[in-house]
């Protein structure tokens, strides 16, 4: 609900750009933020979480994609949530903080007291109202959502040290070479508008140093590296969080719930599972059910689009998401998979640990499967758009690019 209070909140979601290769072949068909997880576009999950923010005035999406790629979705979600959602296209990369600053005037139009900043490729329960409440209690410029992870995986993210009592951010290092802490940055923030002054200071310092030609000390070498960046390219982690840590300006809010980063198709399948499980507690009416008599047998958490047609003898789940106009035949077994729009799965086919691309077809008695390792390159099987798997063909641990026809079985292959 749009608030009338003087303390309005604006949400900003950074959606990146079209150059990322790690999400191919799925991102060849549509922008990664619109790829469906648990039946809804990836970006839908943080957007609907923002809806729960008290006194929310506006949601901005900032990225490098063409505006036309987001136009239909932005219009639909604005009408659905009854909250203004607007896509803002950057003319060039400005960095995670620079992109925010680039649209400062628009973001500040509603004179918000707080700005919620999220990365679109984060999968979590987004405890934004509680985080906002904690942020106001801390009285600092910014609050980071943090989580504890295993010591082995911590260096893949921004590691941090926080005061156990006050929760002040004392130290922050982005992807350190040596272990600092098992507490990491989740990519979800609350800031006061003072963040714009801090970003502006970074830009002005860069401009002031632009004429320095020699560097001898280590610190000068580091600043020389920074000078290779355009002055307006400001990174939230290295340029804002690291220097402000320990200065009583930044604080942390720990989530004890699930959290993942969605960088690859494998992780999208895992995160679809996490969101389906989350729906069980937040919106169970969105999940399918069936006992195999008048409708298909449903096992665990499953989403089925209303337009999809599933034979009553099929067995679906757990962790299955079936998109619009899909057709699932008699005796089909689906486990831990995402079935995209207009897919046809014929009688007695099996799909396990896989993503089946738009308008693809899987023949009778065929199997599309993988080991289910979300982090391995071929840990899940991916069929790109309009792939045809003929009858009685087995596809295992493979990635198939769009418009291919498989008439023989393949294993551990990338089919170009």
C-alpha positions in Angstrom: 0.0 0.0 0.0 1.4 3.4 -0.9 1.9 5.4 2.3 0.7 8.9 3.0 3.3 9.3 5.9 6.1 11.8 5.5 8.5 8.9 5.9 8.2 7.3 2.5 10.4 4.5 1.3 11.7 3.9 -2.3 12.9 0.5 -3.4 15.6 0.1 -6.1 16.4 -3.3 -7.7 19.6 -3.5 -9.7 18.9 -5.9 -12.7 22.3 -5.9 -14.5 22.7 -6.1 -18.2 22.6 -8.5 -21.2 26.3 -9.4 -21.4 26.5 -12.1 -18.7 27.4 -15.5 -20.2 27.0 -17.8 -17.2 23.3 -18.0 -17.6 23.4 -19.2 -21.2 21.6 -20.8 -23.1 18.6 -19.7 -21.1 19.4 -16.0 -21.3 19.5 -16.3 -25.1 15.7 -16.3 -25.1 14.9 -13.5 -22.5 16.7 -11.3 -20.0 17.9 -13.3 -17.0 15.8 -11.3 -14.5 12.7 -12.5 -16.3 13.6 -16.2 -16.1 10.9 -18.0 -14.1 11.6 -19.5 -10.7 8.7 -21.2 -8.9 6.4 -20.0 -11.7 7.3 -16.3 -11.6 10.1 -14.2 -13.1 13.3 -14.1 -11.0 12.7 -10.4 -10.3 9.1 -11.0 -9.2 10.3 -12.4 -5.9 12.2 -9.3 -4.7 9.5 -7.0 -6.1 6.7 -8.7 -4.2 8.9 -8.6 -1.1 9.1 -4.8 -1.5 5.3 -4.7 -1.5 5.4 -5.5 2.2 7.5 -2.4 3.0 5.4 0.1 5.0 4.9 3.5 3.2 6.4 2.2 -0.1 6.2 5.0 -2.7 7.9 3.5 -5.7 9.9 0.6 -7.1 12.7 1.3 -9.6 14.5 -1.3 -11.7 17.9 -0.1 -12.9 19.8 -1.9 -15.6 21.4 -2.0 -19.1 18.7 -3.9 -20.9 16.6 -2.3 -23.6 13.5 -0.7 -22.1 11.2 -2.7 -24.4 12.5 -6.0 -22.8 10.9 -5.0 -19.5 7.9 -2.9 -20.7 5.3 -5.7 -20.6 6.4 -7.1 -17.3 6.7 -3.7 -15.6 3.2 -2.7 -16.7 1.7 -6.0 -15.5 3.4 -6.1 -12.1 2.5 -2.4 -11.4 -1.2 -3.2 -12.0 -1.0 -6.4 -10.0 0.7 -4.9 -6.9 -1.0 -1.5 -7.2 2.5 0.0 -6.7 4.3 2.1 -9.3 7.2 0.1 -10.8 9.5 1.8 -13.3 12.4 0.5 -15.4 15.4 3.0 -15.7 18.0 2.2 -18.4 21.6 3.1 -17.8 23.4 4.5 -20.9 26.6 2.7 -19.7 27.8 0.7 -16.7 28.1 2.9 -13.6 28.8 0.2 -11.0 26.4 -0.9 -8.2 26.6 2.4 -6.3 27.2 4.6 -9.4 24.0 3.2 -11.0 22.0 4.3 -8.0 23.6 7.8 -8.0 23.0 8.1 -11.8 19.2 8.3 -11.0 19.5 10.3 -7.8 17.0 13.0 -8.8 14.3 10.5 -9.8 14.8 8.3 -6.7 14.6 11.4 -4.5 11.4 12.8 -6.1 9.3 11.3 -3.4 11.6 12.6 -0.7 12.1 9.2 0.9 13.5 8.8 4.4 15.0 5.4 3.4 16.1 3.7 0.2 15.9 -0.1 0.0 18.5 -1.5 -2.5 18.5 -5.1 -3.7 20.3 -7.1 -6.3 17.9 -9.0 -8.5 19.9 -12.3 -8.5 19.5 -12.9 -4.8 17.2 -15.6 -3.5 16.0 -15.3 0.0 12.9 -14.5 2.1 13.7 -10.7 2.0 12.8 -9.7 5.6 12.6 -6.1 4.6 10.1 -4.7 7.2 12.1 -6.2 10.1 15.3 -4.9 8.4 13.9 -1.4 8.1 12.9 -1.4 11.7 16.4 -2.5 12.8 17.9 0.1 10.5 15.9 2.9 12.2 16.9 1.6 15.6 20.6 1.6 14.7 20.5 5.2 13.5 23.3 4.7 10.9 23.5 5.6 7.2 23.0 2.0 6.1 22.2 -1.6 7.1 23.3 -4.7 5.3 21.5 -8.0 5.3 24.0 -10.7 6.3 24.1 -14.5 6.8 26.5 -17.0 8.2 27.8 -19.6 5.7 30.4 -22.3 5.7 34.1 -21.2 6.0 34.9 -23.0 2.8 32.4 -20.9 0.7 32.7 -17.5 2.5 35.5 -16.2 0.2 33.2 -16.3 -2.8 31.3 -13.4 -1.3 31.9 -10.2 0.6 33.1 -11.2 4.1 32.5 -9.0 7.1 33.0 -8.6 10.8 30.2 -7.0 12.9 30.1 -6.1 16.6 28.2 -8.9 18.2 26.3 -6.5 20.5 25.7 -3.3 18.5 25.8 -5.0 15.1 28.0 -2.3 13.7 29.9 -3.2 10.6 33.5 -3.2 11.7 35.3 -4.6 8.7 34.4 -5.5 5.1 36.4 -7.2 2.4 35.1 -8.3 -1.0 36.1 -11.9 -1.9 39.2 -12.0 0.3 42.1 -14.3 -0.5 42.4 -15.3 3.1 39.6 -16.2 5.5 38.1 -13.2 7.4 34.8 -14.4 8.6 32.0 -16.8 7.8 29.5 -13.9 7.9 28.8 -12.5 4.4 26.9 -9.7 2.6 23.6 -10.8 1.1 23.2 -8.0 -1.4 20.2 -6.4 0.3 20.5 -3.0 1.9 18.7 -0.1 3.6 20.2 3.3 3.2 19.3 6.9 4.2 19.6 9.4 1.4 23.0 10.3 2.8 24.3 7.5 0.6 24.2 9.9 -2.3 26.5 12.3 -0.5 29.0 9.5 0.1 28.9 8.3 -3.5 29.4 11.9 -4.7 32.4 12.2 -2.4 33.9 9.1 -4.1 33.3 10.6 -7.6 34.8 14.0 -6.6 37.9 12.3 -5.1 38.4 10.3 -8.2 38.2 13.4 -10.3 40.7 15.2 -8.1 43.2 12.4 -8.4 42.8 12.1 -12.2 45.8 14.3 -12.9 48.2 12.3 -10.6 50.7 10.7 -13.0 53.1 8.8 -10.8 52.5 6.2 -8.1 55.2 4.8 -5.8 53.7 3.5 -2.6 51.3 0.5 -2.4 48.4 2.9 -1.5 49.2 5.0 -4.6 49.3 1.9 -6.8 45.9 0.9 -5.5 44.5 4.4 -6.2 46.1 4.2 -9.6 44.0 1.1 -10.2 41.0 3.1 -9.2 41.9 5.8 -11.6 41.6 3.3 -14.5 37.9 3.3 -13.7 35.7 6.2 -14.9 35.1 8.6 -12.0 31.4 7.9 -12.0 31.9 4.1 -11.9 31.4 3.5 -8.2 31.3 0.0 -6.6 29.2 -0.4 -3.5 31.4 -3.0 -1.9 35.0 -1.7 -2.5 34.2 2.0 -2.7 31.5 2.5 -0.1 31.3 -0.5 2.4 35.0 -1.1 2.9 36.1 2.5 3.7 33.0 3.2 5.9 33.3 0.0 8.0 34.2 0.8 11.6 33.0 4.4 11.4 29.6 4.0 13.1 27.8 4.5 9.8 27.0 0.9 8.7 25.2 -1.9 10.6 24.1 -5.4 9.9 20.9 -7.4 10.1 21.3 -11.2 10.1 18.9 -13.5 8.4 18.5 -17.1 9.7 16.5 -18.1 6.7 17.6 -19.4 3.3 19.9 -17.4 1.0 21.5 -18.1 -2.3 23.0 -16.2 -5.3 21.6 -17.0 -8.7 24.5 -16.9 -11.0 24.0 -20.0 -13.1 21.2 -22.2 -14.5 22.1 -24.8 -11.9 21.5 -22.4 -9.0 18.3 -21.2 -10.6 16.9 -24.8 -10.2 18.0 -24.8 -6.6 16.4 -21.4 -6.0 13.2 -22.4 -7.7 13.1 -25.2 -5.1 13.7 -22.8 -2.2 11.0 -20.4 -3.4 8.5 -23.3 -3.8 9.2 -24.3 -0.2 8.8 -20.7 0.8 5.4 -20.6 -0.9 4.3 -23.5 1.2 4.4 -21.1 4.2 3.4 -17.8 2.6 1.0 -18.7 -0.2 0.1 -22.4 -0.2 -2.9 -21.8 -2.5 -0.4 -21.2 -5.3 0.9 -24.7 -5.1 -0.6 -27.6 -7.0 -2.3 -30.6 -5.4 -3.6 -33.9 -6.7 -3.9 -37.6 -5.7 -3.8 -39.3 -9.1 -7.5 -39.9 -9.4 -9.1 -37.0 -11.2 -5.8 -35.2 -11.6 -2.1 -36.0 -11.7 -0.3 -37.2 -8.6 1.5 -34.3 -6.9 4.5 -35.0 -4.6 5.9 -32.2 -2.5 6.1 -28.6 -3.7 4.9 -28.1 -7.3 3.7 -25.1 -9.3 1.5 -25.6 -12.3 0.4 -22.7 -14.5 -3.4 -22.7 -15.0 -3.0 -23.0 -18.8 -0.8 -26.2 -18.6 -2.4 -29.5 -19.4 -1.2 -32.6 -17.3 -2.5 -36.1 -17.8 -4.1 -37.6 -14.7 -1.6 -40.6 -14.8 1.5 -38.3 -14.6 3.4 -38.0 -11.4 4.9 -34.6 -10.6 7.3 -33.5 -7.9 8.9 -32.7 -5.7 10.3 -29.3 -6.8 8.7 -28.9 -10.2 7.6 -25.7 -11.9 5.5 -26.0 -15.0 4.9 -22.9 -17.1 2.2 -21.7 -19.5 0.7 -24.0 -22.2 2.9 -26.9 -21.3 1.6 -30.4 -22.2 2.5 -33.4 -20.0 1.4 -36.8 -21.3 0.3 -40.0 -19.7 2.7 -41.8 -17.4 5.2 -38.9 -17.4 7.4 -38.6 -14.3 8.9 -35.1 -13.4 11.3 -34.6 -10.5 13.2 -31.4 -9.6 12.8 -29.6 -12.9 11.6 -26.4 -14.5 9.4 -26.9 -17.6 9.1 -23.7 -19.6 6.3 -22.3 -21.8 4.8 -24.5 -24.6 6.9 -27.6 -23.8 5.5 -30.9 -24.9 6.4 -34.0 -22.9 5.1 -37.2 -24.4 3.9 -40.4 -22.8 6.1 -42.2 -20.3 9.0 -39.7 -20.5 11.1 -38.9 -17.5 12.6 -35.5 -16.6 14.9 -35.3 -13.5 17.3 -32.5 -12.3 16.7 -30.5 -15.6 15.5 -27.3 -17.2 13.5 -27.8 -20.4 13.5 -24.7 -22.6 10.6 -23.0 -24.3 8.7 -24.9 -27.1 10.9 -28.0 -26.6 9.6 -31.5 -27.1 10.5 -34.7 -25.3 9.5 -37.9 -27.1 7.8 -41.1 -25.8 9.8 -43.2 -23.3 12.7 -40.7 -23.4 14.7 -39.6 -20.3 16.2 -36.2 -19.7 18.3 -36.4 -16.5 21.4 -35.2 -14.5 23.2 -35.9 -11.3 21.6 -32.8 -9.7 24.8 -31.0 -8.7 23.8 -27.4 -8.8 27.4 -26.1 -8.8 28.9 -28.3 -11.5 29.0 -27.2 -15.1 27.1 -30.2 -16.3 25.4 -30.9 -12.9 21.9 -30.3 -14.4 20.7 -30.9 -17.9 19.5 -27.9 -19.9 17.6 -28.0 -23.1 17.6 -24.6 -24.8 14.6 -23.1 -26.7 12.9 -25.4 -29.3 15.0 -28.5 -28.7 13.5 -31.8 -29.9 14.4 -35.1 -28.1 13.2 -38.0 -30.2 11.4 -41.1 -28.8 13.5 -43.4 -26.6 16.5 -41.1 -26.3 18.4 -40.6 -23.0 20.0 -37.2 -22.4 22.3 -37.1 -19.3 24.3 -34.3 -17.7 24.2 -32.2 -20.9 23.6 -28.7 -22.2 21.8 -28.5 -25.6 21.7 -25.1 -27.4 18.5 -23.9 -29.1 16.9 -25.5 -32.2 18.8 -28.8 -31.9 17.2 -32.3 -32.6 18.6 -35.3 -30.6 17.9 -38.6 -32.2 20.6 -40.5 -30.3 21.4 -40.6 -26.6 24.1 -38.2 -25.2 25.9 -38.0 -21.9 28.2 -35.3 -20.5 28.1 -33.2 -23.6 27.5 -29.6 -24.7 25.6 -29.8 -28.0 26.2 -26.7 -30.1 
